[in-house]
Amino acid sequence: MISIKLIQKHAIDSQEITELQFPAVVFGWTRDDDWGGRECKAITCTMSFDDARKIFVDGLSWSILYTPDDGEDGIAEEYDNSEFTIAGPLTDNRDGTITAKMGKYTNEELLLMEVLG
């Protein structure tokens, strides 16, 4: 089973952290031409559009958890995706699921941040 683990720091108290975990389907692109050529991942899960707008925000730290379905000990492997920190398009699939894109900074954006300090 594939699930997503999200870690959010609250705006009021950056020490307070919320950790959410839920089943999801994740697809990735090394170049998304619809989004400026950035590398991104699309996360599809059961969630309301309003909840997704609050959860999938810039700066989100998240990872993919993979738990084998083969009846083994159920230990999940965790794959850090915190480099995919830019919130992108959010789609209501009209079937009770949403798809959220999370992207990496492009090389040009990283260079600009370095120059501007």
ChimeraX commands (.cxc) that place a marker at each C-alpha (Angstrom):
marker #1 position 0.00,0.00,0.00 radius 0.5
marker #1 position 1.19,3.50,-0.78 radius 0.5
marker #1 position 0.38,6.36,1.55 radius 0.5
marker #1 position 1.52,9.92,2.06 radius 0.5
marker #1 position 2.85,11.41,5.27 radius 0.5
marker #1 position 2.57,15.18,5.56 radius 0.5
marker #1 position 4.21,17.30,8.21 radius 0.5
marker #1 position 2.90,20.83,8.69 radius 0.5
marker #1 position 4.25,23.53,10.98 radius 0.5
marker #1 position 1.51,25.76,12.28 radius 0.5
marker #1 position 1.74,29.46,11.46 radius 0.5
marker #1 position 1.00,30.57,15.01 radius 0.5
marker #1 position 3.59,28.40,16.74 radius 0.5
marker #1 position 6.32,26.99,14.50 radius 0.5
marker #1 position 7.11,24.44,17.20 radius 0.5
marker #1 position 3.70,22.80,16.85 radius 0.5
marker #1 position 3.64,20.15,14.14 radius 0.5
marker #1 position 0.76,18.20,12.64 radius 0.5
marker #1 position 1.47,14.86,11.00 radius 0.5
marker #1 position -1.14,13.40,8.65 radius 0.5
marker #1 position -1.03,10.05,6.91 radius 0.5
marker #1 position -3.47,8.76,4.30 radius 0.5
marker #1 position -3.62,6.42,1.27 radius 0.5
marker #1 position -2.69,8.01,-2.04 radius 0.5
marker #1 position -1.54,7.41,-5.59 radius 0.5
marker #1 position 1.60,9.30,-6.66 radius 0.5
marker #1 position 2.92,9.96,-10.16 radius 0.5
marker #1 position 6.08,11.88,-11.00 radius 0.5
marker #1 position 7.46,13.83,-13.94 radius 0.5
marker #1 position 11.06,14.86,-14.48 radius 0.5
marker #1 position 9.80,17.73,-16.63 radius 0.5
marker #1 position 6.27,19.08,-16.52 radius 0.5
marker #1 position 5.88,21.34,-19.55 radius 0.5
marker #1 position 2.50,22.51,-18.23 radius 0.5
marker #1 position 4.30,23.93,-15.18 radius 0.5
marker #1 position 7.36,25.73,-16.49 radius 0.5
marker #1 position 9.38,22.55,-17.02 radius 0.5
marker #1 position 9.78,21.84,-13.32 radius 0.5
marker #1 position 10.11,18.36,-11.84 radius 0.5
marker #1 position 6.94,17.51,-9.96 radius 0.5
marker #1 position 4.80,14.84,-8.38 radius 0.5
marker #1 position 1.02,14.53,-8.52 radius 0.5
marker #1 position -0.72,13.14,-5.45 radius 0.5
marker #1 position -4.26,11.76,-5.81 radius 0.5
marker #1 position -6.19,10.99,-2.64 radius 0.5
marker #1 position -9.64,11.01,-1.09 radius 0.5
marker #1 position -10.09,14.46,0.39 radius 0.5
marker #1 position -12.29,17.51,0.01 radius 0.5
marker #1 position -11.04,20.34,-2.18 radius 0.5
marker #1 position -11.24,22.76,0.77 radius 0.5
marker #1 position -9.10,20.49,2.96 radius 0.5
marker #1 position -6.59,20.03,0.15 radius 0.5
marker #1 position -6.26,23.82,-0.25 radius 0.5
marker #1 position -5.27,24.04,3.41 radius 0.5
marker #1 position -2.90,21.07,3.35 radius 0.5
marker #1 position -1.02,21.24,0.03 radius 0.5
marker #1 position 0.75,24.57,0.49 radius 0.5
marker #1 position 4.20,25.98,-0.28 radius 0.5
marker #1 position 6.81,24.66,2.13 radius 0.5
marker #1 position 5.00,21.40,2.88 radius 0.5
marker #1 position 7.31,18.62,4.05 radius 0.5
marker #1 position 6.09,15.24,2.87 radius 0.5
marker #1 position 7.16,11.70,2.12 radius 0.5
marker #1 position 5.84,8.58,0.40 radius 0.5
marker #1 position 5.35,5.55,2.63 radius 0.5
marker #1 position 5.36,2.13,1.01 radius 0.5
marker #1 position 4.05,-0.80,3.05 radius 0.5
marker #1 position 4.24,-4.26,1.44 radius 0.5
marker #1 position 0.88,-5.99,0.95 radius 0.5
marker #1 position 2.42,-9.45,1.12 radius 0.5
marker #1 position 1.52,-10.14,4.75 radius 0.5
marker #1 position 5.07,-9.52,5.96 radius 0.5
marker #1 position 5.75,-7.53,9.11 radius 0.5
marker #1 position 4.22,-4.40,7.57 radius 0.5
marker #1 position 7.28,-2.20,8.03 radius 0.5
marker #1 position 6.91,0.86,5.83 radius 0.5
marker #1 position 9.71,2.22,3.68 radius 0.5
marker #1 position 9.75,6.01,3.70 radius 0.5
marker #1 position 10.85,8.10,0.71 radius 0.5
marker #1 position 11.50,11.75,1.53 radius 0.5
marker #1 position 9.93,14.16,-0.96 radius 0.5
marker #1 position 10.59,17.40,0.90 radius 0.5
marker #1 position 12.41,18.78,-2.17 radius 0.5
marker #1 position 8.97,18.93,-3.82 radius 0.5
marker #1 position 7.96,21.94,-1.75 radius 0.5
marker #1 position 6.18,24.23,-4.22 radius 0.5
marker #1 position 2.40,23.91,-4.23 radius 0.5
marker #1 position 1.03,23.67,-7.74 radius 0.5
marker #1 position -2.33,23.13,-9.38 radius 0.5
marker #1 position -5.04,21.45,-7.34 radius 0.5
marker #1 position -7.77,19.49,-9.15 radius 0.5
marker #1 position -11.15,18.34,-7.88 radius 0.5
marker #1 position -11.67,15.04,-9.74 radius 0.5
marker #1 position -15.42,15.12,-8.93 radius 0.5
marker #1 position -15.35,11.57,-7.55 radius 0.5
marker #1 position -14.41,12.36,-3.95 radius 0.5
marker #1 position -10.71,12.63,-4.78 radius 0.5
marker #1 position -8.36,15.51,-5.49 radius 0.5
marker #1 position -5.03,15.66,-7.29 radius 0.5
marker #1 position -2.40,18.04,-5.95 radius 0.5
marker #1 position 0.87,18.79,-7.71 radius 0.5
marker #1 position 3.97,19.50,-5.65 radius 0.5
marker #1 position 7.08,20.68,-7.48 radius 0.5
marker #1 position 10.79,21.34,-7.11 radius 0.5
marker #1 position 12.41,24.68,-7.80 radius 0.5
marker #1 position 13.83,24.92,-11.33 radius 0.5
marker #1 position 17.55,25.55,-11.83 radius 0.5
marker #1 position 16.73,29.10,-12.89 radius 0.5
marker #1 position 14.75,29.74,-9.69 radius 0.5
marker #1 position 17.57,28.32,-7.55 radius 0.5
marker #1 position 20.12,30.53,-9.32 radius 0.5
marker #1 position 17.93,33.59,-8.88 radius 0.5
marker #1 position 17.52,32.86,-5.15 radius 0.5
marker #1 position 21.28,32.47,-4.84 radius 0.5
marker #1 position 21.96,35.77,-6.61 radius 0.5
marker #1 position 19.33,37.68,-4.66 radius 0.5
marker #1 position 20.42,36.08,-1.39 radius 0.5
marker link #1:1,2 radius 0.2
marker link #1:2,3 radius 0.2
marker link #1:3,4 radius 0.2
marker link #1:4,5 radius 0.2
marker link #1:5,6 radius 0.2
marker link #1:6,7 radius 0.2
marker link #1:7,8 radius 0.2
marker link #1:8,9 radius 0.2
marker link #1:9,10 radius 0.2
marker link #1:10,11 radius 0.2
marker link #1:11,12 radius 0.2
marker link #1:12,13 radius 0.2
marker link #1:13,14 radius 0.2
marker link #1:14,15 radius 0.2
marker link #1:15,16 radius 0.2
marker link #1:16,17 radius 0.2
marker link #1:17,18 radius 0.2
marker link #1:18,19 radius 0.2
marker link #1:19,20 radius 0.2
marker link #1:20,21 radius 0.2
marker link #1:21,22 radius 0.2
marker link #1:22,23 radius 0.2
marker link #1:23,24 radius 0.2
marker link #1:24,25 radius 0.2
marker link #1:25,26 radius 0.2
marker link #1:26,27 radius 0.2
marker link #1:27,28 radius 0.2
marker link #1:28,29 radius 0.2
marker link #1:29,30 radius 0.2
marker link #1:30,31 radius 0.2
marker link #1:31,32 radius 0.2
marker link #1:32,33 radius 0.2
marker link #1:33,34 radius 0.2
marker link #1:34,35 radius 0.2
marker link #1:35,36 radius 0.2
marker link #1:36,37 radius 0.2
marker link #1:37,38 radius 0.2
marker link #1:38,39 radius 0.2
marker link #1:39,40 radius 0.2
marker link #1:40,41 radius 0.2
marker link #1:41,42 radius 0.2
marker link #1:42,43 radius 0.2
marker link #1:43,44 radius 0.2
marker link #1:44,45 radius 0.2
marker link #1:45,46 radius 0.2
marker link #1:46,47 radius 0.2
marker link #1:47,48 radius 0.2
marker link #1:48,49 radius 0.2
marker link #1:49,50 radius 0.2
marker link #1:50,51 radius 0.2
marker link #1:51,52 radius 0.2
marker link #1:52,53 radius 0.2
marker link #1:53,54 radius 0.2
marker link #1:54,55 radius 0.2
marker link #1:55,56 radius 0.2
marker link #1:56,57 radius 0.2
marker link #1:57,58 radius 0.2
marker link #1:58,59 radius 0.2
marker link #1:59,60 radius 0.2
marker link #1:60,61 radius 0.2
marker link #1:61,62 radius 0.2
marker link #1:62,63 radius 0.2
marker link #1:63,64 radius 0.2
marker link #1:64,65 radius 0.2
marker link #1:65,66 radius 0.2
marker link #1:66,67 radius 0.2
marker link #1:67,68 radius 0.2
marker link #1:68,69 radius 0.2
marker link #1:69,70 radius 0.2
marker link #1:70,71 radius 0.2
marker link #1:71,72 radius 0.2
marker link #1:72,73 radius 0.2
marker link #1:73,74 radius 0.2
marker link #1:74,75 radius 0.2
marker link #1:75,76 radius 0.2
marker link #1:76,77 radius 0.2
marker link #1:77,78 radius 0.2
marker link #1:78,79 radius 0.2
marker link #1:79,80 radius 0.2
marker link #1:80,81 radius 0.2
marker link #1:81,82 radius 0.2
marker link #1:82,83 radius 0.2
marker link #1:83,84 radius 0.2
marker link #1:84,85 radius 0.2
marker link #1:85,86 radius 0.2
marker link #1:86,87 radius 0.2
marker link #1:87,88 radius 0.2
marker link #1:88,89 radius 0.2
marker link #1:89,90 radius 0.2
marker link #1:90,91 radius 0.2
marker link #1:91,92 radius 0.2
marker link #1:92,93 radius 0.2
marker link #1:93,94 radius 0.2
marker link #1:94,95 radius 0.2
marker link #1:95,96 radius 0.2
marker link #1:96,97 radius 0.2
marker link #1:97,98 radius 0.2
marker link #1:98,99 radius 0.2
marker link #1:99,100 radius 0.2
marker link #1:100,101 radius 0.2
marker link #1:101,102 radius 0.2
marker link #1:102,103 radius 0.2
marker link #1:103,104 radius 0.2
marker link #1:104,105 radius 0.2
marker link #1:105,106 radius 0.2
marker link #1:106,107 radius 0.2
marker link #1:107,108 radius 0.2
marker link #1:108,109 radius 0.2
marker link #1:109,110 radius 0.2
marker link #1:110,111 radius 0.2
marker link #1:111,112 radius 0.2
marker link #1:112,113 radius 0.2
marker link #1:113,114 radius 0.2
marker link #1:114,115 radius 0.2
marker link #1:115,116 radius 0.2
marker link #1:116,117 radius 0.2
view
